[in-house]
Amino acid sequence: MLDLNEASLLAKKWALEVGQIQREKFKQNDFKTKTKSSSADLVTEVDILSEDIIKNNIENNYPEHNIIGEEQGESQKESNYTWIIDPLDGSNNYSMGYPIYGISIALQLNQEIVMGLIYLPEQDELYSAVKGRGAFRAAEPIKVADKKELEQATVSTGFPYDKKDSELDNLLPFMKIVKNSRGVRRSGSAAFDLISVACGRTDLFWEFKLAEWDIAAAKIIIKEAGGTLFEAQVADAPLIIVGNSYLVKIVKNIISEIYTLEKEKFL
């Protein structure tokens, strides 16, 4: 049986190593950038370098494990364990010198996330969770906020890369939720927004069309921090809402008045 504490310690070491490289290159503006699916979907050579480093560390320590990475896809092996990596979440921010980005590493056993961590290099904040053992910032336990009314809540969200051409652009939910909340934050990094909910810095986050590597590590951290996750499909596109159970249900109901939700599940 895999020692999850040991895996978590190793993943923290890898994230800190990669984070130092990212900080140095960010400060020096020492990297090249190119577009992927659209002009809003960027990748830097630091994304690729970071994923290579993490992937090589996994292969050296757990050669039998599967790996899913944002930049290089999936390696298929026979293991029940799969590492899910977002090596640099917030590439647009990174490319333009905006200091909010993060590293996300998760470990999945069969279909369940059992370990996750998010590191924010510019803030030097390391968040982690192992199934059944709580969620932490460094060694300090964290909990989601306990606000029960949307009017009291500070919320955050993001917008899909294809918002220019898609009817599912998040604008209608955004207008309704923001008008009824205390305020909104838009960081440009799902890792930052998700972990801000986990530690109580903000109260709720929702977004459409995020990939599994965007949310895998945050899922277990938020759950272990006492939070609720809601997932659904809207016209074959994923939706995620996270926060405490009260706020998640309120925002889920708002969005369901605008879009038809399918395959709903609370986690």
N, C-alpha and C positions, 0 to 999 in steps of 0.2 A: 504494500500500500504506500502511495506517495506521501511523503511528509510535507504537508501544506505550509507549515511554518517555515521550513527550510526553503521551499519554493518561493515563498513571499520574501524572505530575506535576500535571496538571489535576485529576484525581480527588482527589489529596491536598489540593490547595488548597480544593476544594469541601467535603471532609470536615472540614477544620480550621475553615472558615467556619461550617458548620452546627454543629460541635461547640461552638464558642464560644457560639452562641445557645442551644444545649441546656443548657450549664452555667449560663448566666445565668438562664434561666427555671427550671431545677431549683433553684438556690439561693434564688430569690425565691418558689418555689412558685406561679409565675405562668402557669397553664394550666388548661384544662378537660379533663375525661375523660369518655368514654362507653364502653359495652360494644358488642362486635360479636357474635360467635357464641355467647358464654356470659359468665357473670359473671367467669370467669377470663381472658377474651379482651378486653383493653382497648385503646383507642386514645386518644391525647391529641391536642389541637390542635397540639402540637409535632411529632408524627409527620407530620401533614399539611403543616405549614409546612416541615419539613425536606425532605420529598419534593418539594414544589414548588420549593424552591431548587435542589436537585440536578438535577431534571428540566429546569428553565429553563436551567441552565448547560450541560447536555448538548445541548439544542435549539439554544442559541446557538453552540456549538462544533462540533457534529456533527448538523446538522439532518436528515440523511438516515437516521440510525440509529434502530433500534427501541428502545423502553424498556419494561421490566417493573418495576413498583413495587408494593410490598405494599399500599399504601393506594388507589392509583388505577388498578390494572390494567395493561393492555398497550396500547401504541400500535403498530399494524401498519403497517410500511412495506416497501419493497422491498430494504432493505439486508441483507447477510449478518451485520452487526454488531448485537448486542443488549446494551444495558446492563441489568443486574439490580440492583435497589436495595432494601435494607431500611434505611429512613431512621433508625429508632430501634428497635433490637432490645433488648427488655427493657422494654417499655412498662409492664408491671405494676410492676417495680422503680421505674421513673421516677415513676410516679403516686403511689407511697407513700414517696418520699424515700430509696429504697435505691440507693446510688451505683454500681450496676453495670449498664451499658447500653452499646450500641455502634452505630456506623454501618458499614454494609456496602455496598460498591460493587464490582461485577464487570463485566467486559466479555467477551462471548461472541462468537466467530467461528464461524458455522454452529452446530454443537452442542458446541463446545469452549470452555471458559473459558481465556482467554489473558492476563488481567490481573485482579488483585483486590486490594482493600485493606480493612482493618478499622481503625477508629479508636475508641479507648475514651476519651471525653472526660474523665471524672473521673480517670483514671490518666494522661492525656495520653500515651498509647501509640499509635503509628501503625505498623501492620504492612502489608507490601505484598509482592507478587510479580508478576513478568512471566514468561511461559512461557520456560523454559530459562535463566533468569538468577538463580535462587536466591530465597530468602525473607529478609525483613529486618524488624527492628524499628528504625525510623528508618534509620540507615546500618549497623546491626550485623547480621551474618548470624545466622539462627536455625536450630535443628535440633530435631527431635523427640527425646524421651528414648529411651534404649537399654535399658530394663529388659525382661527376657525372661520374667519370671514374674509372674503376676497377684498373687501374694502380696506382691510388692514394689511394686505399682503403686498410685498414687492416681488414682482414676477420677472421672468426672463424668457426669451425665445430666440429663434433664428429663422432664416428664410432659405428656401431651397435654391440650389444653383440654377435651376431652370425656371425661376419665378417669372422671367420675362415672357415665356411661352406657355406656361402651365396655368390652368384654372385653379389648381391647388397651390396657391401662392402664399397662403397663411394671412392674407390681408384682412379678410372679414373676421376671423377669430381674433386677430391682433387688435382690431379697432374695438370690438366688443369687450374683450378681456381687459384691455388697458383702460378703457373708460370707467370700468367698474373696480379697478384695483388702486392701491396707493401709488404705485409707480412701476416703471418698467426699466429693465437694464438689457442692453444688447452688446455682448462682449465680443462676438465673432468666433468663439471657441465653445463647442458643446461640452468639452471636458471641463472647462472653467465653470460654465453655467451649471452643469450637473453636480459638480462637487460643491459649488456654492450652496445648493439646496441641501446637500448631505450635511454640511457643517452649520447650517442655519444662517448663513450670510444673506441668502435670499430665501424666499418662501416656496416658490413653485417655478417649474420650467416645463414648457411644452414645445414640441417641434415635429414637423413632418419630414419624411424622406431621409432620416438618418440611417446610416449603415450600422451593422452589428459592431464593427470595430469602434464606432463613435460612442457606443453606450455600454459595451460589455462590462468593463471594469466598474463603471459607475453604478450599474445595476446592483451588484452585491454590496457596494459601499453604502448606497442609499438604503437598501433593505436592512443592513446591519446597523444603520443609524436610526432605525425606527420609521423609515419612510415607506410610502406606498408608490408603486409603479403601475400605470395603466397603459396597455398596448392595444392597438386596433389597426385595422386596415381601412383606408379611405381610397376608394377607386384603385385598389391594388398597391397603394403607397402606405408605408408604415407611419403610424402616429405614436408618439410616446408622451406621457404626462407624468411628472414626478413631483412629490411634495408630501405633506401629511395627508391622511385619508380624507379629511374634510375638504381641503382645497382641491385635491385631485378630482373628487366627485363633482364639485361645483364647476370646474373648468371642463370636465368631460361632458357635463350636461349642456354647457354653452356651445361646445363644438358640435355636439350631436344635433343641435337645432339648426346648424348650418350645413353639415355634411352627414351622409349616411355612414355609420360606423359598422364594420363587419369584423368578425373574429375577435371580439372584445375579450380581454382578460386582465384581471388585477393580479399583481405579483406581490 
